Amino acid sequence: MKALLFLVLALAVFFASLASFAGQTGNLNSTQFEQKLIAVEDLAAEFHSDSGTVMVTARIKNVSQAMIRGYATIYLLSAEGKKIHAFQEEVNSGEVFAHGTTVDFKATSKVSDLKKVASISVDFTQS
C-alpha cells in the first residue's frame, strides 16, 4: 500500500513539473564540446648538439570515432614554458588511420639553441 501511495505521489509530482513547462519557450545555454582526436604515447626526444638537431619520436593513437589524417606540430619549450622552436610533420606519412590504430611518429628539426629546451609539447591538426 505504501509503495502504491509513493508511486501515485511520484507520478503526480512528475506530471505537475511537466505542466509547469507547458507553453514556455526559451533558449538553453549552449556549451562547446571538443572531442580529442589523438593520444600521444611514449613521447621522447634525442638532442644532437654536434649537428644542432632534435629528433622527436612518439606513438600516436587515433582515439576519435572516425578515420583521421593530419599533422603534428612539435613545440620545444623553455623552462618558463615559452616557445623556443616549433615544427610540423605529417602523421602516418599523410595517410588516414582508423579509430584505435596506433602509428609510429618521427620528426627531426634543426634548432639554434638546444640548451634552452626544457620540455616538448605536441599538438595534432586534422587535415
Secondary structure as the mmCIF struct_conf table of DSSP 4:
data_model
#
loop_
_struct_conf.conf_type_id
_struct_conf.id
_struct_conf.beg_label_comp_id
_struct_conf.beg_label_asym_id
_struct_conf.beg_label_seq_id
_struct_conf.end_label_comp_id
_struct_conf.end_label_asym_id
_struct_conf.end_label_seq_id
HELX_RH_AL_P HELX_RH_AL_P1 LYS A 2 PHE A 21
TURN_TY1_P TURN_TY1_P1 ALA A 22 GLY A 23
HELX_LH_PP_P HELX_LH_PP_P1 LEU A 28 SER A 30
STRN STRN1 ILE A 38 HIS A 48
TURN_TY1_P TURN_TY1_P2 SER A 49 GLY A 52
STRN STRN2 THR A 53 ASN A 62
BEND BEND1 SER A 64 ALA A 66
STRN STRN3 ILE A 68 ILE A 68
STRN STRN4 GLY A 70 LEU A 77
TURN_TY1_P TURN_TY1_P3 ALA A 79 GLU A 80
BEND BEND2 GLY A 81 GLY A 81
STRN STRN5 LYS A 83 GLU A 90
HELX_RH_3T_P HELX_RH_3T_P1 VAL A 91 GLY A 94
STRN STRN6 PHE A 97 PHE A 97
TURN_TY1_P TURN_TY1_P4 HIS A 99 GLY A 100
STRN STRN7 THR A 102 LYS A 110
BEND BEND3 SER A 112 SER A 112
HELX_RH_3T_P HELX_RH_3T_P2 LEU A 114 LYS A 116
STRN STRN8 SER A 119 GLN A 126
#
